[in-house]
Amino acid sequence: MAAPFMDMLDLASYRIDPSAGVILRKSLIAYFVHRSVNDDSLVERLRRNAEVHRAKWKSWHDAPSKRLSMKVTPRVGDEFDELVKKSALNKTTLVKSIVMDIGSEIVEPEEPRMMPELRRMAAALAA
């Protein structure tokens, strides 16, 4: 995956909990998958992300790449597969679209609305 995607994911993780490092990557993606899988408006937003940002993604083609490797529980895997079907996006495009969604909700806003909930999630994961 192009490094800018990973950088955005890492920046979102840092904003949630500066001490968590990269350990929040998987949980953040799983959270957004779980949140989106049963919400048609969020599924549509993921589709739109893929359409709107495709040109930007192509511009990152020559950027260094980083590997995103995630072992997930069967539940998260099933939800991800269901989201692939509902969104009609391939797995890589879906992950990129989710990362763009994370960027628009956590990285871009000065005061992200979901930050208190995400900080509680991070604290529970750190326990």
C-alpha positions as CSV (number, residue, x, y, z in Angstrom):
1,M,0.0,0.0,0.0
2,A,1.3,3.5,-0.8
3,A,3.0,5.1,2.2
4,P,0.6,8.1,2.3
5,F,-2.2,5.7,3.3
6,M,-0.2,4.3,6.1
7,D,0.9,7.8,7.1
8,M,-2.8,8.8,7.3
9,L,-3.6,5.8,9.4
10,D,-0.7,6.4,11.7
11,L,-1.6,10.1,12.1
12,A,-5.1,9.1,13.0
13,S,-3.8,6.6,15.6
14,Y,-1.5,9.3,17.0
15,R,-4.3,11.8,17.3
16,I,-6.3,9.3,19.3
17,D,-3.5,8.1,21.6
18,P,0.0,9.4,21.0
19,S,1.4,6.6,23.2
20,A,-0.3,3.8,21.2
21,G,1.9,3.9,18.1
22,V,1.0,1.6,15.3
23,I,-1.0,-0.8,17.4
24,L,-4.2,1.1,16.8
25,R,-4.1,0.5,13.0
26,K,-5.9,-2.8,13.0
27,S,-8.5,-1.7,15.6
28,L,-9.2,1.5,13.8
29,I,-9.8,-0.3,10.5
30,A,-11.9,-2.9,12.3
31,Y,-13.9,-0.2,14.0
32,F,-14.7,1.5,10.7
33,V,-15.6,-1.8,9.1
34,H,-17.9,-2.7,11.9
35,R,-19.5,0.7,11.8
36,S,-20.0,0.7,8.0
37,V,-21.2,-2.9,7.4
38,N,-24.8,-2.3,8.4
39,D,-25.2,1.3,7.4
40,D,-26.0,1.8,3.7
41,S,-25.1,5.5,3.8
42,L,-21.6,4.6,5.0
43,V,-21.2,1.9,2.4
44,E,-22.2,4.5,-0.2
45,R,-19.6,6.9,1.2
46,L,-16.9,4.3,0.9
47,R,-17.9,3.8,-2.8
48,R,-17.8,7.6,-3.3
49,N,-14.3,7.8,-1.6
50,A,-13.1,5.2,-4.2
51,E,-14.4,7.3,-7.1
52,V,-13.5,10.7,-5.8
53,H,-10.0,9.9,-4.6
54,R,-8.9,7.5,-7.4
55,A,-6.9,10.3,-9.2
56,K,-5.1,11.1,-5.9
57,W,-4.3,7.5,-5.3
58,K,-2.8,7.2,-8.8
59,S,-0.6,10.1,-8.0
60,W,0.8,8.1,-5.1
61,H,1.7,5.2,-7.3
62,D,5.4,6.1,-7.3
63,A,5.4,6.8,-3.6
64,P,7.2,4.3,-1.4
65,S,5.0,1.5,-0.2
66,K,4.5,0.0,3.2
67,R,3.0,-3.4,4.0
68,L,-0.2,-3.5,6.0
69,S,-0.6,-7.0,7.4
70,M,-3.5,-7.7,9.7
71,K,-4.6,-10.9,11.3
72,V,-8.2,-10.5,12.3
73,T,-10.8,-12.4,14.2
74,P,-13.3,-14.4,12.2
75,R,-16.0,-11.8,13.1
76,V,-14.0,-9.0,11.6
77,G,-13.0,-11.1,8.6
78,D,-16.7,-11.9,8.0
79,E,-17.7,-8.2,8.4
80,F,-15.0,-7.2,6.0
81,D,-16.0,-9.8,3.4
82,E,-19.6,-8.6,3.7
83,L,-18.5,-5.0,3.3
84,V,-16.6,-6.0,0.1
85,K,-19.8,-7.5,-1.3
86,K,-22.0,-4.6,-0.3
87,S,-19.6,-1.9,-1.6
88,A,-18.7,-3.8,-4.8
89,L,-15.1,-2.8,-4.2
90,N,-12.1,-5.1,-4.2
91,K,-10.3,-5.6,-0.8
92,T,-7.4,-3.2,-1.5
93,T,-9.7,-0.5,-2.8
94,L,-12.0,-0.9,0.2
95,V,-9.1,-0.6,2.7
96,K,-7.9,2.5,0.9
97,S,-11.4,3.9,1.0
98,I,-11.7,3.2,4.7
99,V,-8.4,4.9,5.3
100,M,-9.7,8.0,3.4
101,D,-12.8,7.9,5.6
102,I,-10.6,7.7,8.7
103,G,-8.6,10.7,7.4
104,S,-11.8,12.8,6.8
105,E,-13.2,12.0,10.2
106,I,-10.1,11.9,12.4
107,V,-7.2,13.6,10.7
108,E,-8.8,16.5,8.9
109,P,-11.2,18.0,11.5
110,E,-9.7,20.3,14.1
111,E,-12.0,18.7,16.7
112,P,-13.1,15.3,15.5
113,R,-16.6,14.4,16.8
114,M,-15.8,10.8,17.4
115,M,-12.6,11.4,19.3
116,P,-14.0,10.8,22.8
117,E,-15.4,7.4,21.7
118,L,-12.1,6.4,20.0
119,R,-10.1,7.5,23.0
120,R,-12.2,5.2,25.2
121,M,-11.6,2.4,22.7
122,A,-7.8,3.0,22.8
123,A,-7.8,3.1,26.6
124,A,-9.6,-0.3,26.7
125,L,-7.2,-1.8,24.2
126,A,-4.2,-0.6,26.2
127,A,-5.6,-2.2,29.4
